[in-house]
Amino acid sequence: MTSTKAPALKRAIPTSEFDIGTPVEWMVDPDHRETILGVTYEFSHTGERKAVWYTPNKRRAKHALVVTELVPT
């Protein structure tokens, strides 16, 4: 039986210290603009930016169009 009185794991980082990444740029396929190849995230506490690529090999695409606002089609 599980006890719910005490948490099983103690939180290592206080909730207020999580550095949340917000998407600020999207890298899209220039020929098929509905295909997102990657996203640049900016982190709330540090201001650091990190690009995450959603390509099959997880590497930078050779050709990508960078946009700062996504417009629904």
N, CA, C and O atoms as a DFTB+ gen file, in Angstrom:
292 C
 N C O
     1  1       0.830      -1.166       0.000
     2  2       0.000       0.000       0.000
     3  2       0.889       1.249       0.000
     4  3       1.930       1.269       0.657
     5  1       0.484       2.280      -0.730
     6  2       1.277       3.489      -0.855
     7  2       0.804       4.550       0.126
     8  3      -0.393       4.806       0.252
     9  1       1.746       5.156       0.809
    10  2       1.426       6.241       1.723
    11  2       1.448       7.554       0.955
    12  3       2.403       7.826       0.228
    13  1       0.416       8.370       1.104
    14  2       0.375       9.659       0.418
    15  2       0.694      10.812       1.355
    16  3       0.569      11.975       0.969
    17  1       1.103      10.508       2.580
    18  2       1.398      11.553       3.550
    19  2       2.745      12.228       3.290
    20  3       2.873      13.436       3.484
    21  1       3.733      11.478       2.861
    22  2       5.062      12.033       2.597
    23  2       5.413      11.805       1.134
    24  3       5.141      10.734       0.593
    25  1       6.024      12.820       0.477
    26  2       6.399      12.631      -0.935
    27  2       7.486      11.569      -1.073
    28  3       8.379      11.467      -0.231
    29  1       7.403      10.794      -2.125
    30  2       8.373       9.721      -2.361
    31  2       9.741      10.289      -2.710
    32  3      10.766       9.771      -2.266
    33  1       9.755      11.349      -3.501
    34  2      11.012      11.963      -3.916
    35  2      11.004      13.436      -3.541
    36  3       9.999      14.121      -3.729
    37  1      12.105      13.922      -3.018
    38  2      12.215      15.326      -2.675
    39  2      12.657      16.087      -3.918
    40  3      13.557      15.645      -4.633
    41  1      12.026      17.230      -4.176
    42  2      12.364      18.043      -5.341
    43  2      13.772      18.614      -5.169
    44  3      14.069      19.235      -4.149
    45  1      14.638      18.406      -6.161
    46  2      16.022      18.860      -6.087
    47  2      16.143      20.352      -6.401
    48  3      16.996      21.040      -5.841
    49  1      15.290      20.848      -7.293
    50  2      15.320      22.255      -7.694
    51  2      13.985      22.877      -7.300
    52  3      12.933      22.348      -7.656
    53  1      14.011      23.991      -6.572
    54  2      12.745      24.650      -6.240
    55  2      11.974      25.026      -7.505
    56  3      12.581      25.352      -8.525
    57  1      10.653      24.984      -7.447
    58  2       9.809      25.256      -8.608
    59  2      10.129      26.602      -9.231
    60  3      10.108      26.727     -10.456
    61  1      10.421      27.600      -8.435
    62  2      10.684      28.941      -8.943
    63  2      11.986      29.041      -9.723
    64  3      12.212      30.039     -10.408
    65  1      12.844      28.036      -9.638
    66  2      14.138      28.085     -10.305
    67  2      14.192      27.317     -11.622
    68  3      15.259      27.234     -12.230
    69  1      13.078      26.754     -12.079
    70  2      13.082      26.085     -13.373
    71  2      13.321      27.118     -14.464
    72  3      12.708      28.185     -14.449
    73  1      14.191      26.819     -15.395
    74  2      14.479      27.707     -16.516
    75  2      13.665      27.214     -17.706
    76  3      14.031      26.230     -18.348
    77  1      12.583      27.886     -17.993
    78  2      11.636      27.461     -19.021
    79  2      12.029      28.053     -20.370
    80  3      12.271      29.255     -20.483
    81  1      12.089      27.207     -21.385
    82  2      12.393      27.662     -22.735
    83  2      11.121      28.044     -23.473
    84  3      10.161      27.274     -23.507
    85  1      11.113      29.231     -24.063
    86  2       9.983      29.720     -24.847
    87  2      10.403      29.774     -26.313
    88  3      11.469      30.308     -26.618
    89  1       9.595      29.234     -27.229
    90  2       9.981      29.292     -28.646
    91  2       9.980      30.730     -29.161
    92  3       9.010      31.463     -28.968
    93  1      11.072      31.129     -29.817
    94  2      11.183      32.491     -30.352
    95  2      11.424      32.507     -31.861
    96  3      11.148      33.512     -32.516
    97  1      11.932      31.414     -32.417
    98  2      12.154      31.313     -33.870
    99  2      11.855      29.885     -34.316
   100  3      12.078      28.919     -33.586
   101  1      11.348      29.790     -35.530
   102  2      11.075      28.482     -36.118
   103  2      11.849      28.385     -37.416
   104  3      11.870      29.335     -38.200
   105  1      12.485      27.245     -37.653
   106  2      13.184      26.999     -38.900
   107  2      12.291      26.068     -39.730
   108  3      12.003      24.942     -39.324
   109  1      11.863      26.553     -40.888
   110  2      10.940      25.787     -41.717
   111  2      11.585      25.442     -43.050
   112  3      12.526      26.098     -43.498
   113  1      11.057      24.403     -43.667
   114  2      11.512      23.981     -44.995
   115  2      11.093      25.062     -45.987
   116  3       9.907      25.381     -46.063
   117  1      12.031      25.641     -46.755
   118  2      11.674      26.707     -47.691
   119  2      10.704      26.266     -48.784
   120  3       9.933      27.083     -49.288
   121  1      10.731      24.985     -49.156
   122  2       9.856      24.494     -50.217
   123  2       8.494      24.044     -49.684
   124  3       7.493      24.118     -50.396
   125  1       8.459      23.582     -48.450
   126  2       7.221      23.105     -47.811
   127  2       7.111      23.797     -46.460
   128  3       7.491      23.232     -45.435
   129  1       6.593      25.013     -46.461
   130  2       6.627      25.859     -45.257
   131  2       5.796      25.341     -44.096
   132  3       5.896      25.860     -42.984
   133  1       4.985      24.334     -44.336
   134  2       4.226      23.738     -43.228
   135  2       5.082      22.749     -42.429
   136  3       4.659      22.275     -41.375
   137  1       6.286      22.437     -42.929
   138  2       7.189      21.504     -42.264
   139  2       8.190      22.268     -41.403
   140  3       9.029      23.006     -41.920
   141  1       8.094      22.085     -40.088
   142  2       9.013      22.735     -39.162
   143  2      10.234      21.839     -38.981
   144  3      10.112      20.679     -38.588
   145  1      11.412      22.389     -39.271
   146  2      12.657      21.629     -39.169
   147  2      13.329      21.812     -37.812
   148  3      14.080      20.944     -37.367
   149  1      13.059      22.936     -37.158
   150  2      13.687      23.200     -35.866
   151  2      13.059      24.390     -35.186
   152  3      12.307      25.151     -35.796
   153  1      13.379      24.544     -33.907
   154  2      12.853      25.647     -33.106
   155  2      13.984      26.194     -32.245
   156  3      14.781      25.432     -31.698
   157  1      14.052      27.514     -32.127
   158  2      14.995      28.151     -31.206
   159  2      14.218      28.556     -29.963
   160  3      13.207      29.253     -30.046
   161  1      14.705      28.109     -28.810
   162  2      14.076      28.428     -27.531
   163  2      14.944      29.445     -26.790
   164  3      16.172      29.359     -26.815
   165  1      14.296      30.407     -26.133
   166  2      14.997      31.347     -25.267
   167  2      14.578      31.046     -23.842
   168  3      13.387      30.924     -23.555
   169  1      15.554      30.924     -22.941
   170  2      15.268      30.517     -21.573
   171  2      15.018      31.722     -20.687
   172  3      15.685      32.750     -20.804
   173  1      14.038      31.578     -19.790
   174  2      13.523      32.695     -19.011
   175  2      14.525      33.292     -18.034
   176  3      14.584      34.515     -17.907
   177  1      15.301      32.493     -17.351
   178  2      16.221      33.031     -16.342
   179  2      17.539      33.498     -16.937
   180  3      18.043      34.560     -16.572
   181  1      18.092      32.729     -17.832
   182  2      19.433      33.028     -18.340
   183  2      19.425      33.868     -19.609
   184  3      20.413      34.540     -19.905
   185  1      18.330      33.842     -20.366
   186  2      18.289      34.549     -21.642
   187  2      19.023      33.805     -22.749
   188  3      19.084      34.276     -23.884
   189  1      19.582      32.636     -22.418
   190  2      20.306      31.818     -23.391
   191  2      19.341      31.284     -24.445
   192  3      18.185      30.988     -24.142
   193  1      19.814      31.163     -25.672
   194  2      19.018      30.586     -26.752
   195  2      19.615      29.252     -27.165
   196  3      20.835      29.093     -27.211
   197  1      18.739      28.288     -27.469
   198  2      19.189      26.965     -27.896
   199  2      18.299      26.507     -29.041
   200  3      17.073      26.569     -28.949
   201  1      18.921      26.048     -30.118
   202  2      18.181      25.530     -31.268
   203  2      18.031      24.023     -31.134
   204  3      18.987      23.314     -30.822
   205  1      16.822      23.550     -31.373
   206  2      16.529      22.114     -31.365
   207  2      16.056      21.760     -32.760
   208  3      15.099      22.343     -33.269
   209  1      16.735      20.796     -33.378
   210  2      16.399      20.399     -34.748
   211  2      15.546      19.143     -34.723
   212  3      15.837      18.191     -33.998
   213  1      14.484      19.152     -35.527
   214  2      13.568      18.014     -35.615
   215  2      13.766      17.258     -36.929
   216  3      12.819      16.705     -37.489
   217  1      14.996      17.244     -37.406
   218  2      15.334      16.505     -38.618
   219  2      15.628      15.051     -38.233
   220  3      15.863      14.768     -37.058
   221  1      15.620      14.132     -39.192
   222  2      15.869      12.716     -38.863
   223  2      17.193      12.476     -38.130
   224  3      17.258      11.617     -37.250
   225  1      18.247      13.221     -38.479
   226  2      19.537      13.008     -37.820
   227  2      19.781      14.008     -36.680
   228  3      20.868      14.024     -36.102
   229  1      18.783      14.843     -36.351
   230  2      18.854      15.832     -35.254
   231  2      19.951      16.871     -35.462
   232  3      20.427      17.476     -34.501
   233  1      20.352      17.080     -36.714
   234  2      21.382      18.069     -37.029
   235  2      20.776      19.227     -37.806
   236  3      19.662      19.138     -38.323
   237  1      21.528      20.307     -37.877
   238  2      21.088      21.502     -38.590
   239  2      20.749      21.170     -40.046
   240  3      21.497      20.470     -40.728
   241  1      19.613      21.682     -40.503
   242  2      19.215      21.475     -41.892
   243  2      20.105      22.317     -42.810
   244  3      20.531      23.409     -42.432
   245  1      20.386      21.812     -44.010
   246  2      21.222      22.553     -44.947
   247  2      20.529      23.806     -45.447
   248  3      21.168      24.841     -45.637
   249  1      19.224      23.717     -45.662
   250  2      18.439      24.858     -46.138
   251  2      17.225      25.009     -45.240
   252  3      16.400      24.102     -45.136
   253  1      17.124      26.159     -44.595
   254  2      15.985      26.422     -43.725
   255  2      15.661      27.903     -43.752
   256  3      16.554      28.744     -43.852
   257  1      14.398      28.211     -43.665
   258  2      13.923      29.579     -43.614
   259  2      13.584      29.872     -42.149
   260  3      12.810      29.138     -41.534
   261  1      14.160      30.940     -41.588
   262  2      13.928      31.283     -40.183
   263  2      12.791      32.294     -40.114
   264  3      12.833      33.342     -40.758
   265  1      11.767      31.960     -39.315
   266  2      10.633      32.880     -39.113
   267  2      10.459      33.125     -37.618
   268  3      10.768      32.262     -36.796
   269  1       9.959      34.313     -37.277
   270  2       9.753      34.653     -35.864
   271  2       8.282      34.641     -35.480
   272  3       7.939      34.838     -34.314
   273  1       7.408      34.409     -36.463
   274  2       5.981      34.339     -36.179
   275  2       5.346      33.298     -37.099
   276  3       5.547      33.324     -38.314
   277  1       4.590      32.397     -36.516
   278  2       3.898      31.392     -37.323
   279  2       2.503      31.908     -37.640
   280  3       1.768      32.339     -36.752
   281  1       2.157      31.859     -38.904
   282  2       0.847      32.308     -39.356
   283  2       0.087      31.091     -39.855
   284  3       0.587      30.386     -40.732
   285  1      -1.121      30.813     -39.321
   286  2      -1.881      29.648     -39.799
   287  2      -2.256      29.805     -41.272
   288  3      -2.568      30.901     -41.738
   289  1      -2.218      28.691     -41.986
   290  2      -2.573      28.724     -43.415
   291  2      -3.955      28.227     -43.647
   292  3      -4.413      28.187     -44.788
